[in-house]
Amino acid sequence: MMEPWMDPTRFGIWYGGMGGGFMGSCAVMLGIAAAVLASRGKGRNFILGTFTFMKWFGRVNLGLGLYAIYQHQPFGIWYPLIVIGLLFSVLFTLLRPVVRKRYEEVQQQMASRLRRA
């Protein structure tokens, strides 16, 4: 086994616990913002751009976690990276098209209202 990149316990606590909790809270707030703003047709670029950022944040974490496994890093190093990476890359990859479709539906509703008026 290689020398650990850092102390596995501290990394697990700070990155896995605190970082994962903070990023998870950000993801929840993004979901709420997407629900509110998409139904009004507002903030499309911000919301979809942030979904894309979160997806790539997850993929980078997943890649680092897989590299940590390859480098035979301890469980406390690779596990938080893998968990955060899997959750973010899967959730935001699957939810982005749903949010995009909701924006398109609202845009079509607004266009049909304008045609009727």
C-alpha positions in Angstrom: 0.0 0.0 0.0 1.2 3.5 -0.8 1.6 6.2 1.7 -1.9 7.8 2.3 -2.5 11.1 0.7 -3.6 12.5 4.0 -4.9 11.3 7.3 -7.9 9.1 6.4 -9.9 9.9 9.5 -9.6 13.7 9.1 -10.3 13.5 5.4 -13.4 11.3 6.1 -14.6 13.7 8.7 -13.9 17.0 6.8 -14.5 16.1 3.2 -17.0 13.3 3.6 -18.9 14.6 6.5 -18.6 18.4 6.4 -18.0 18.7 2.6 -20.6 16.1 1.7 -23.1 17.7 4.1 -22.5 21.2 2.7 -22.7 20.0 -0.9 -25.8 18.0 -0.2 -27.4 21.0 1.3 -26.5 23.0 -1.8 -28.0 20.3 -3.9 -31.2 20.5 -2.0 -31.4 24.3 -2.3 -30.7 23.9 -6.0 -33.5 21.5 -6.3 -35.9 23.8 -4.5 -34.7 26.7 -6.7 -35.2 24.6 -9.8 -38.7 23.7 -8.8 -39.7 27.3 -8.1 -37.9 29.0 -10.9 -38.7 26.4 -13.6 -42.4 26.6 -13.0 -42.1 30.4 -13.6 -39.8 30.1 -16.6 -37.0 32.1 -14.9 -33.3 31.5 -14.2 -33.0 28.8 -16.9 -29.3 29.4 -17.7 -28.3 29.6 -14.0 -30.2 26.5 -13.0 -29.2 24.3 -15.9 -25.6 25.6 -15.7 -25.5 24.7 -12.0 -26.9 21.2 -12.7 -24.1 20.8 -15.3 -21.5 22.0 -12.8 -22.8 19.6 -10.1 -22.7 16.7 -12.5 -19.1 17.4 -13.4 -18.2 17.9 -9.7 -19.6 14.4 -9.1 -17.6 12.9 -12.0 -14.4 14.5 -10.8 -15.0 13.1 -7.4 -15.8 9.7 -8.8 -12.6 9.8 -10.9 -10.5 10.8 -7.9 -12.1 8.0 -5.8 -11.4 5.4 -8.5 -7.8 6.7 -8.7 -7.5 6.4 -4.9 -8.6 2.8 -5.1 -6.1 2.2 -7.9 -3.4 3.8 -5.7 -4.5 1.5 -2.8 -5.4 4.4 -0.6 -7.2 3.6 2.7 -11.0 3.4 3.0 -11.3 6.8 4.6 -9.7 8.4 1.5 -11.5 6.7 -1.4 -15.0 6.1 0.2 -16.1 9.7 0.6 -14.9 10.5 -3.0 -16.8 7.5 -4.4 -20.1 8.2 -2.5 -20.2 11.9 -3.3 -19.1 11.2 -6.9 -21.7 8.6 -7.5 -24.6 10.5 -5.9 -23.8 13.8 -7.7 -23.0 12.4 -11.1 -26.0 10.0 -11.2 -28.6 12.4 -9.7 -27.6 15.5 -11.7 -27.2 13.6 -15.0 -30.7 12.1 -14.6 -32.4 15.2 -13.3 -31.0 17.8 -15.7 -33.1 16.6 -18.7 -36.2 16.6 -16.5 -35.6 20.2 -15.4 -34.8 21.3 -19.0 -38.1 19.7 -20.2 -40.0 21.6 -17.5 -38.5 24.9 -18.8 -39.5 24.0 -22.3 -43.1 23.2 -21.2 -43.4 26.5 -19.4 -42.0 28.3 -22.4 -44.6 26.7 -24.7 -47.4 27.6 -22.3 -46.3 31.2 -22.3 -46.0 31.2 -26.1 -49.6 29.8 -26.4 -50.9 32.4 -24.0 -49.4 35.2 -26.1 -50.9 33.8 -29.3 -54.3 33.7 -27.8 -54.1 37.3 -26.5 
